[in-house]
Amino acid sequence: MMIRTRREFLRNTLSSITALGAVGTMAKFGEMNALAAGGSGYQALVCIFLSGGNNGHNTVIPITTAQQNYSVYQTGRQGLAIPSASLLPIHVGNDVYGLHPSMPEIQSLYNSGHAAILANVGMLVKPTTRASFNAPSAVLPSNLFSHSDQTGQWQTAIPTGLGSTGWGGRLADQLQSLNTGAQFPAVTSISGCGLFCTGQATLPATVPASGPVQLNSTVNSANINSAVQQLLTFDNGLQLVQAANGITSRGSNYANTLASLIATQTINTPFPAGNPLASQLLMAAKLIGLRTHLGMSRQIFFCQLGGFDTHSAELETQVTLLQQLSQAVSAFYAATQELLVDQEVTTFTASEFGRTLTPNGSAGTDHAWGNHHFVIGSGVKGGTMYGSFPSLALGGPNDTNTRGTLIPTTAVDQYGATLAQWFGVSSGNLAQVFPNLASFGSTPLGFLG
């Protein structure tokens, strides 16, 4: 088949490599930069992206707090309010909040001090109030309330315009020296990473939850693999083709490296069956278990749970999705304990935006802005809430309109920078990862030591 354009060539190359299950985002054709010496110890970050925009209003709910009580929430939620008797209570000092009834495992992690809540996070250009939002000169993220734009902004930490790298990839760029001699990339996507995993100088890998896929066949597999390798190393003089061949070759090597190792890696912790997020986190646990074999000191994982775009049937949908989240996170935390790295692995949630407090007339809600997130791990200063929980009064100080479309009180930059500093990025280099951080200050939010 003749490939007529460069774009078509790249698209076909990406499709081939995705089939290998080895290399993820292929925006860069260069090899990894040479790694500098230094660094010791191990740490991992695990991002769980709740795709579609989870409704935080039914995830973390005020019951009795100094600022407001359950009745304020109930007034705004109307028919989507969860009965207070069904909520799973947690304490923030003297204040009482409730978690969604499907999340007893996260409640347990919170009460044992291994999970924290970060309230009302979202993408911002600069600190924003109701007054500044409604001013003619308002400076806001591009295309607010758009799935694709807000997902891209969350993953790139670029609130205006388009970014070509993500902050997970830029973290890996900053800490290349800590993975000197590693046999595998620092960033691994287990489910559709997008830009988050893409660095300027480092390449991510994709490992499906089912495991790496090798170049083989049931018939003459050795001959087929040998023939493909010869094609990949053939010097045809075309730089673009040679670069793509190099990517495919690295992908094949990564898959072959993992296939033999994963077969030897056993995780005894039970993970819930039929749970797509649990399957992804089980693979992350296996790769963490192989950290010594792969020569890894820093690892970043991207997992994803979809279905949160709840314009209808929100109550029923969240029951299943939040149960999957809670059970999967709990199993993964237990697996890190089994692997003796629960202090060194921090798991955190993300989602492109929150949703409106008020219903939309179809038993669902619409796209909004600020949202609540969880951070889990033995290194987390858990059992409390960070950031500022917003007023849920319709048309109140945190509402952009009268539907409970909340203005974030904590920026994604602050959230990510706190994780980055724990991960080993120096305060002087944070701006390389989060270019807009200066608008909010670089003081860590405090949920990690």
C-alpha positions in Angstrom: 0.0 0.0 0.0 1.3 3.4 -0.9 1.4 6.0 1.9 0.9 9.3 0.3 1.4 11.8 3.1 3.7 12.2 6.2 0.6 12.4 8.4 -0.7 9.1 7.0 2.6 7.5 7.5 2.8 8.5 11.1 -0.8 7.4 11.7 0.0 3.9 10.3 3.2 3.7 12.3 1.4 4.6 15.5 -1.2 1.9 14.8 1.5 -0.7 14.3 3.2 0.2 17.5 0.0 0.2 19.6 -0.5 -3.4 18.4 2.8 -4.2 19.9 1.6 -2.8 23.2 5.0 -1.3 23.9 5.5 2.4 23.1 2.8 4.9 24.0 2.8 8.5 22.8 5.2 8.8 19.8 5.5 12.5 19.3 9.3 12.3 19.7 11.6 10.4 17.4 14.8 11.0 19.2 16.4 8.5 21.6 16.4 9.2 25.3 19.0 11.7 26.3 22.0 10.2 28.0 21.3 9.7 31.7 23.5 11.4 34.3 24.7 9.5 37.3 23.2 9.9 40.8 20.1 9.4 42.9 19.0 6.5 45.1 15.8 5.2 46.6 12.5 4.5 44.9 9.3 6.5 44.4 6.3 6.1 42.2 3.3 8.3 41.3 0.1 6.6 40.0 -2.5 8.9 38.3 -6.1 7.7 38.1 -8.0 9.8 35.6 -11.7 9.7 36.0 -12.7 10.4 32.4 -15.8 12.3 31.6 -15.9 14.6 34.7 -16.7 13.0 38.0 -19.4 14.7 40.0 -17.6 15.6 43.2 -20.8 17.0 44.8 -21.9 13.4 45.4 -18.5 12.2 46.2 -17.6 14.4 49.2 -20.6 16.0 50.9 -20.8 18.4 53.9 -22.9 17.0 56.7 -22.2 19.3 59.6 -19.4 21.9 59.2 -18.7 25.3 60.5 -19.3 26.8 57.0 -22.5 24.9 56.0 -24.5 21.8 56.6 -26.3 19.1 54.7 -29.3 21.2 54.0 -27.3 23.6 51.8 -26.2 20.6 49.7 -29.7 19.1 49.6 -31.2 22.4 48.4 -28.8 22.6 45.5 -28.8 18.9 44.6 -32.6 18.5 44.7 -33.6 15.0 43.4 -29.9 14.0 43.1 -29.2 14.5 46.8 -28.0 11.3 48.6 -29.8 10.8 51.9 -27.6 11.8 54.8 -28.2 8.5 56.6 -26.6 6.7 53.7 -23.3 8.7 53.7 -20.1 7.4 55.0 -19.0 9.9 57.7 -15.4 11.2 57.9 -14.1 14.0 60.1 -12.0 17.0 59.3 -11.2 18.4 62.7 -14.6 19.2 64.2 -16.4 19.2 60.8 -18.2 16.1 59.5 -18.4 15.2 55.8 -19.8 12.2 54.1 -18.4 10.0 51.3 -20.5 8.4 48.7 -22.0 5.1 50.1 -20.1 3.1 47.4 -16.7 4.1 48.9 -16.3 2.2 52.3 -12.7 1.2 51.3 -11.6 4.8 50.7 -13.4 5.8 54.0 -11.3 3.1 55.7 -8.1 4.4 54.1 -9.0 8.0 55.1 -9.8 7.0 58.7 -6.5 5.1 59.0 -4.6 8.1 57.9 -3.6 6.8 54.4 -5.9 8.9 52.3 -6.5 12.6 52.1 -9.0 14.8 50.2 -8.0 17.9 48.2 -11.0 20.1 47.8 -12.2 22.1 44.8 -9.3 21.6 42.4 -9.4 22.8 38.8 -7.5 24.4 36.0 -6.9 28.2 36.5 -4.8 30.8 34.8 -4.7 32.8 38.0 -6.6 33.0 41.2 -10.3 33.7 40.3 -13.3 34.9 42.2 -17.0 35.2 41.2 -16.4 38.9 40.6 -13.3 38.4 38.5 -15.0 35.6 36.6 -17.9 37.8 35.5 -15.7 40.8 34.7 -15.2 41.7 31.0 -11.4 41.4 31.5 -11.7 37.9 33.0 -8.6 35.7 32.3 -9.8 32.1 32.1 -8.6 28.8 30.7 -9.4 28.3 27.1 -12.8 26.7 26.2 -14.0 26.0 29.8 -16.4 23.1 30.1 -15.1 21.4 27.0 -14.1 17.7 27.6 -11.2 17.7 25.1 -9.8 21.1 26.1 -10.0 20.6 29.8 -8.6 17.1 29.6 -5.6 18.5 27.6 -5.1 21.3 30.1 -5.2 19.0 33.1 -2.6 16.8 31.5 -0.4 19.5 30.1 -0.8 22.1 32.9 -1.1 24.7 30.1 -4.4 26.6 30.7 -4.3 28.6 27.5 -3.3 27.3 24.1 -2.0 23.9 23.2 0.8 22.0 24.9 3.0 19.4 23.3 4.1 17.7 26.5 2.4 16.6 29.7 3.5 17.3 33.3 4.0 13.5 33.9 6.4 13.5 31.0 8.1 16.6 32.1 8.5 15.1 35.6 10.4 12.2 34.0 12.5 14.7 32.0 13.6 16.4 35.3 14.5 13.1 37.0 16.3 11.2 34.2 19.4 10.9 36.3 17.6 8.8 38.9 16.9 6.1 36.4 20.4 5.7 35.1 20.8 2.3 33.4 17.1 1.6 33.5 15.8 -1.0 31.0 12.4 0.6 30.7 10.9 4.1 30.4 10.0 6.0 33.6 6.4 6.7 32.4 4.0 3.9 31.7 0.5 4.2 30.4 -1.9 1.4 31.2 -4.9 3.1 29.6 -4.9 5.8 27.0 -2.5 8.3 28.5 -2.8 11.2 26.1 -0.4 14.1 26.6 0.2 13.5 30.3 2.9 10.9 29.6 4.7 12.8 26.9 8.0 14.4 27.8 10.4 16.6 25.9 13.4 14.2 26.3 11.8 11.0 27.5 9.5 8.5 25.8 6.7 6.7 27.6 5.7 3.1 27.3 2.2 1.5 27.0 1.6 -1.8 28.8 -2.0 -3.0 28.5 -3.7 -4.4 31.6 -3.5 -7.8 29.9 0.2 -7.6 29.6 2.7 -6.7 26.8 2.1 -8.1 23.3 5.1 -9.5 21.5 5.9 -9.9 17.8 5.2 -13.6 17.4 2.9 -16.1 15.8 1.8 -19.6 16.4 3.5 -20.6 13.1 7.2 -20.0 12.7 7.2 -17.3 15.4 11.0 -17.2 15.6 11.3 -16.8 11.8 8.7 -14.0 11.7 10.3 -12.1 14.6 13.7 -12.4 13.0 12.4 -11.1 9.6 10.7 -8.2 11.3 13.9 -7.3 13.2 15.9 -7.4 9.9 13.4 -5.0 8.3 13.6 -2.6 11.3 17.4 -2.5 11.1 17.6 -2.1 7.3 19.1 1.3 6.4 16.9 2.7 3.7 18.3 6.3 3.9 15.0 7.9 4.8 15.2 9.7 8.1 11.5 9.6 8.9 11.2 5.9 8.2 14.4 5.2 10.1 13.1 7.1 13.1 9.8 5.2 13.0 11.7 1.9 12.7 13.7 2.9 15.8 10.5 3.5 17.7 9.0 0.1 16.7 12.3 -1.6 17.5 12.4 -0.1 21.0 8.7 -1.1 21.5 9.5 -4.6 20.5 12.4 -4.7 22.9 10.4 -3.3 25.8 7.6 -5.9 25.2 10.1 -8.8 25.0 11.9 -7.6 28.2 8.6 -7.4 30.1 7.0 -10.6 28.8 9.7 -12.8 30.4 9.8 -10.8 33.7 6.0 -10.4 34.3 5.6 -14.1 34.1 7.7 -14.4 37.3 6.0 -11.6 39.2 3.3 -12.7 41.6 1.0 -10.4 43.5 -0.8 -12.3 46.2 -3.2 -9.4 47.2 -6.6 -10.1 45.7 -7.9 -7.6 43.2 -11.7 -7.5 42.4 -12.6 -9.3 39.2 -14.5 -7.6 36.5 -13.2 -4.2 37.6 -11.4 -2.4 34.7 -9.5 -0.1 37.0 -8.4 -2.9 39.3 -6.9 -4.7 36.2 -4.9 -1.7 35.4 -3.7 -1.2 38.9 -2.8 -4.8 39.2 -0.5 -4.4 36.2 1.0 -1.3 37.8 1.7 -3.3 41.0 3.4 -6.0 38.9 5.6 -3.4 37.2 6.5 -1.9 40.6 7.4 -5.3 41.8 9.9 -5.5 38.9 11.5 -2.2 39.7 14.8 -3.7 40.7 15.0 -6.0 37.6 14.2 -3.0 35.4 16.7 -0.7 37.2 14.0 1.8 38.1 14.2 4.5 40.9 11.3 6.6 39.7 8.1 5.4 38.0 5.0 7.2 36.9 1.8 5.3 35.9 -1.3 6.5 34.2 -4.6 4.6 34.6 -8.1 5.6 33.6 -11.7 4.8 34.5 -14.3 6.1 32.1 -18.0 6.7 32.1 -18.2 9.8 34.3 -20.0 12.1 31.8 -23.3 11.7 33.6 -25.8 13.9 31.7 -28.4 11.3 32.7 -28.9 8.5 35.2 -26.2 10.0 37.4 -27.2 8.3 40.7 -27.2 4.8 39.3 -24.0 5.4 37.2 -21.9 6.7 40.1 -22.9 3.8 42.3 -21.0 1.4 40.1 -18.1 3.7 39.1 -17.3 4.9 42.6 -17.5 1.4 43.9 -14.9 0.3 41.2 -12.7 3.2 42.1 -12.9 2.5 45.9 -12.3 -1.2 45.6 -9.5 -0.9 43.1 -7.6 1.8 45.1 -7.9 -0.3 48.2 -6.6 -3.4 46.6 -3.7 -1.5 45.0 -2.8 0.1 48.4 -2.7 -3.4 49.9 -0.5 -4.6 47.1 2.0 -1.8 47.8 2.1 -2.9 51.4 2.8 -6.5 50.2 5.6 -5.1 48.0 6.9 -3.0 51.0 6.6 0.2 49.0 3.4 1.8 50.5 5.5 4.7 51.8 7.1 5.2 48.4 4.0 5.0 46.2 1.4 7.8 46.0 -1.8 7.4 44.1 -3.9 10.4 43.1 -7.1 11.0 41.2 -7.7 13.5 38.4 -10.7 14.4 36.2 -11.1 17.1 33.5 -13.7 19.0 35.5 -16.5 18.7 38.0 -20.2 18.9 37.4 -23.0 21.2 38.3 -24.6 21.0 41.7 -28.1 21.3 40.3 -29.7 18.6 38.1 -30.3 19.2 34.4 -33.8 17.8 34.0 -32.6 14.3 32.8 -31.6 12.9 36.2 -28.0 14.0 35.5 -25.8 17.1 35.6 -23.8 19.2 33.2 -20.1 20.2 32.8 -18.8 22.5 35.5 -15.3 23.3 36.9 -13.9 22.7 40.4 -13.8 19.2 41.8 -12.6 17.1 44.8 -9.8 14.5 44.6 -8.2 11.8 46.6 -4.5 11.2 47.4 -3.6 7.7 48.8 -0.5 6.2 50.3 1.4 5.6 53.5 3.5 8.7 52.7 0.3 10.8 52.6 -0.6 12.9 55.6 -4.1 11.5 55.5 -7.2 11.6 57.6 -7.9 15.2 56.7 -8.8 17.6 53.9 -6.6 20.1 52.1 -7.5 23.2 50.2 -10.8 25.1 50.8 -14.1 23.4 50.6 -16.4 25.7 48.6 -19.7 27.2 49.6 -22.5 25.2 47.9 -24.9 28.1 48.1 -26.4 28.6 44.6 -25.2 32.0 43.3 -22.8 32.2 46.3 -19.2 33.3 46.4 -17.8 30.1 44.6 -20.6 29.8 42.0 -20.0 31.2 38.5 -23.8 31.3 37.9 -26.7 29.9 39.9 -26.2 26.2 39.2 -23.3 25.3 41.4 -20.6 25.6 38.7 -17.8 26.0 41.2 -14.7 28.2 40.7 -11.7 26.2 41.8 -10.0 27.4 45.0 -6.9 25.3 44.3 -5.1 25.1 41.0 -4.0 22.0 39.2 -0.5 23.5 39.2 -0.5 23.5 43.0 -1.8 19.9 43.2 0.8 18.7 40.7 3.7 20.7 42.2 3.1 19.2 45.6 3.3 15.7 44.1 6.4 16.8 42.0 8.3 18.0 45.0 7.6 14.8 47.0 8.8 12.9 43.8 12.1 14.7 43.9 11.8 17.8 41.7 13.7 20.7 43.3 11.7 23.9 43.9 14.0 25.7 41.5 13.0 23.3 38.7 9.2 23.3 39.3 8.6 26.0 36.7 10.0 23.6 34.1 7.2 21.2 34.9 4.5 23.8 35.7 5.1 26.9 33.7 2.1 28.8 35.3 2.9 27.9 38.9 4.2 31.4 39.7 0.6 32.7 39.6 -0.2 30.7 42.7 3.1 30.3 44.6 5.2 27.2 45.0 4.5 26.3 48.6 3.4 22.6 48.9 -0.2 22.0 49.9 1.0 19.8 52.7 -0.6 16.5 52.0 2.8 14.8 51.5 5.8 14.9 53.8 
